[in-house]
Amino acid sequence: MFGDIDKCHNFEDFRNLAKKRLPSPIFHYIDGAADDEVTYRRNTEAYNQCDLVPNVLTGAKDIDMSTTVMGQKLNMPIYCAPTALQRLFHHEGEIGVGKAAEKFGTMFGVSSLGTASIEEISKTVSSPKLFQLYVHKDEGLNNYLIEQCQEHNFETMAVTVDSAVGGNRERDFYTGFTIPLNLSLKSIFSFATHPAWAFNYFTKPKWELSNLNKHVSEGTNMMTSVGDYFTKMLDNALDWKKVEAINKKWGKQFAIKGIMSVEDAKKAVDVGATAIMISNHGGRQLDGSRSPFDQLEEIVNAVGDKIDVICEGGIKRGTHILKALSLGAKACSGGRMYLYALAAGGQKGVELALGNLKKEIERDMILMGVSSIKELSKKNLRFR
Ligand SMILES: Cc1cc2nc3c(=O)[nH]c(=O)nc-3n(C[C@H](O)[C@H](O)[C@H](O)COP(=O)(O)O)c2cc1C
């Protein structure tokens, strides 16, 4: 059944296969970004504008790529960023991604807009779990989500702060990717020509926004589009005080996701966060903003000794991860690097994608002449 996924050796292979397997509105929801998608492209290009400088004849072997981030030991220095609606991409959804992350001993991020419940994930996935909190206008809902994570032993939480309003994702307008779907004719044709996806979609148990639906009263028209959801449902007046209060209520490892400036990184330290994810939401929010890798060095210089700095977005290759680690990131995280694989082949696809990245990191570390990621430093990098 999985056939072609065994021939996927890298990010682009999985992306191409996901494009074949998914009806186009769904593919473009994953693949697209805001406005002209300049930031989205830059997120990867930034990595390709500096070069690694290897040291040879070091006898590097017994590679140790483990890292500890937010108090969690990860067997590889990249983890799965939280992403919405995973069962729309493949019926195995969050559980499939979580099981794959578990196999590789890495962290698994669960979105507030996830399609499996906090309870179910906690029962099935034993590797470190990060819950991504969108702070809603409805405080009762925020408290409910935090309490669910406490009750079900999630180790870490991240509050996303780059989504006060929805990004302008124009591909979704063209395809009609709204909830409920409002498809263009071309999009309807695309669903009809992807019968395998449609078969699974309609024969597997119906999915829902498992964590929100339990709280939001029935009949509430929660979402017309993901952008609308941000604008209508989220607390657009979220500020540092509220984030600090959420951190206090949570009381465990706490990250702020979507930090891009040194000033904000310092404020994150002040409100007691234990990590920041330098992230522009995969280019899906503010187009024209800088890339996480471009911002990494100055942020690490300012707060790297006080807080775990995670570099997120645009990662396609093991060498991208080694470059971020060389500049002082504790770990990296990525969304599309596993989402295309999920769409292409469910849990097995995600395992292959993580396996490919792991092999790349291992091979690249040997070629760089380092046995442990601790040996990586700025000396390994030259900017052009
Ligand atoms: C399809 C998709 C859905 C996403 N959903 C969420 C979400 O629900 N919450 C969130 O904080 N970030 C979300 N993100 C952003 C990711 O957490 C992450 O920041 C981004 O994917 C990193 O960029 P990359 O895809 O280039 O790795 C989503 C990204 C994608 C591609």
The ligand as a Tripos MOL2 file, in Angstrom:
@<TRIPOS>MOLECULE
LIG
   31    33     1     0     0
SMALL
NO_CHARGES

@<TRIPOS>ATOM
      1 C1         -0.1870   22.8360    7.9570 C.3       1 LIG1
      2 C2          0.4020   23.5840    9.1220 C.ar      1 LIG1
      3 C3         -0.3670   23.7570   10.2740 C.ar      1 LIG1
      4 C4          0.1670   24.4510   11.3680 C.ar      1 LIG1
      5 N1         -0.5720   24.5600   12.5160 N.ar      1 LIG1
      6 C5         -0.0460   25.2010   13.5870 C.ar      1 LIG1
      7 C6         -0.7860   25.2990   14.8040 C.ar      1 LIG1
      8 O1         -1.8960   24.8030   14.9130 O.2       1 LIG1
      9 N2         -0.2000   25.9480   15.8380 N.ar      1 LIG1
     10 C7          1.0520   26.5180   15.7510 C.ar      1 LIG1
     11 O2          1.5330   27.1190   16.7180 O.2       1 LIG1
     12 N3          1.7680   26.4230   14.6140 N.ar      1 LIG1
     13 C8          1.2570   25.7720   13.5500 C.ar      1 LIG1
     14 N4          1.9930   25.6700   12.4030 N.ar      1 LIG1
     15 C9          3.3800   26.2050   12.3790 C.3       1 LIG1
     16 C10         4.3640   25.1380   12.8180 C.3       1 LIG1
     17 O3          4.2430   24.8580   14.1940 O.3       1 LIG1
     18 C11         5.8010   25.5850   12.5520 C.3       1 LIG1
     19 O4          6.0030   26.8400   13.1380 O.3       1 LIG1
     20 C12         6.1220   25.6680   11.0650 C.3       1 LIG1
     21 O5          5.5600   24.5710   10.3860 O.3       1 LIG1
     22 C13         7.6250   25.6860   10.8630 C.3       1 LIG1
     23 O6          7.9440   25.8390    9.5170 O.3       1 LIG1
     24 P1          8.2840   24.6070    8.5320 P.3       1 LIG1
     25 O7          6.9620   23.9990    8.1500 O.co2     1 LIG1
     26 O8          8.9680   25.2500    7.4020 O.co2     1 LIG1
     27 O9          9.1290   23.6370    9.2930 O.co2     1 LIG1
     28 C14         1.4810   24.9810   11.2900 C.ar      1 LIG1
     29 C15         2.2280   24.8040   10.1310 C.ar      1 LIG1
     30 C16         1.7090   24.1030    9.0570 C.ar      1 LIG1
     31 C17         2.5710   23.9030    7.8340 C.3       1 LIG1
@<TRIPOS>BOND
     1     1     2 1
     2     2     3 ar
     3     2    30 ar
     4     3     4 ar
     5     4     5 ar
     6     4    28 ar
     7     5     6 ar
     8     6     7 ar
     9     6    13 1
    10     7     8 2
    11     7     9 ar
    12     9    10 ar
    13    10    11 2
    14    10    12 ar
    15    12    13 ar
    16    13    14 ar
    17    14    15 1
    18    14    28 ar
    19    15    16 1
    20    16    17 1
    21    16    18 1
    22    18    19 1
    23    18    20 1
    24    20    21 1
    25    20    22 1
    26    22    23 1
    27    23    24 1
    28    24    25 2
    29    24    26 1
    30    24    27 1
    31    28    29 ar
    32    29    30 ar
    33    30    31 1
@<TRIPOS>SUBSTRUCTURE
     1 LIG1         1 GROUP 0 **** ****
